[in-house]
Amino acid sequence: MEVKRCAYIVDYKGKEVPKRLSKMDVNLAYISKKFSYAVVYLDEAKGEKLLTNHLKNVKGFIGVQPSLFFDQNVNI
């Protein structure tokens, strides 16, 4: 069984969103405190809706978008 992963960028303000991401079932790859974003790897089946639904009520959450540097052909 092959699991397809996709990278997402989570924009935020404050400290609550990284704490919540660390508790979620995602691979938290990078957190930039200076520019207030996090890089998260997630199963493609779960998708962007899972992140948005879990984080929309967290104080400081701005948005989620797919990473532009993620290339499906390279990440086999």
C-alpha positions in Angstrom: 0.0 0.0 0.0 1.5 3.3 -1.1 0.8 6.5 0.9 1.0 9.7 -1.1 2.2 12.7 0.8 1.8 16.4 0.0 3.4 19.5 1.5 1.4 22.4 2.9 2.3 25.8 4.1 0.4 27.0 7.3 0.5 30.7 7.9 -0.1 31.9 11.4 0.4 34.7 14.0 1.4 33.9 17.6 2.3 30.6 19.3 -0.9 28.6 19.4 -0.9 27.2 15.9 2.6 25.5 16.1 1.5 23.9 19.5 -1.7 22.5 17.9 0.3 21.3 14.8 2.7 19.3 17.0 -0.3 17.5 18.6 -1.9 16.6 15.3 -1.3 13.5 13.1 0.9 15.4 10.6 4.6 15.5 9.9 5.7 18.9 11.1 8.9 19.5 9.0 9.8 23.1 9.7 8.6 26.1 11.7 9.7 29.6 10.9 9.3 31.9 13.9 10.5 35.0 12.1 8.2 34.7 9.1 5.4 32.9 11.0 4.8 29.9 8.8 5.1 26.1 9.1 5.8 23.4 6.6 3.6 20.3 7.1 3.5 17.0 5.3 0.2 15.2 5.2 -1.5 12.3 3.5 -3.0 13.4 0.2 -6.2 11.6 1.1 -6.7 13.8 4.2 -5.8 16.9 2.4 -6.1 20.6 3.1 -9.6 20.4 4.6 -8.4 18.4 7.6 -5.8 21.1 8.4 -8.3 23.9 7.9 -11.0 22.2 10.0 -8.7 21.6 12.9 -7.0 25.0 12.9 -9.9 27.4 12.0 -10.8 27.9 15.6 -7.3 28.4 16.9 -6.2 31.9 17.8 -3.8 33.3 15.2 -4.5 30.9 12.3 -4.4 32.7 8.9 -4.5 30.0 6.2 -3.3 26.9 4.4 -2.0 26.5 0.9 -0.1 23.7 -1.0 3.6 24.2 -1.2 4.9 25.4 -4.5 8.2 23.5 -4.1 6.6 20.1 -3.7 7.1 18.1 -6.9 5.1 14.9 -7.2 7.5 13.4 -9.8 10.5 13.8 -7.5 8.9 12.5 -4.3 8.2 8.9 -5.2 
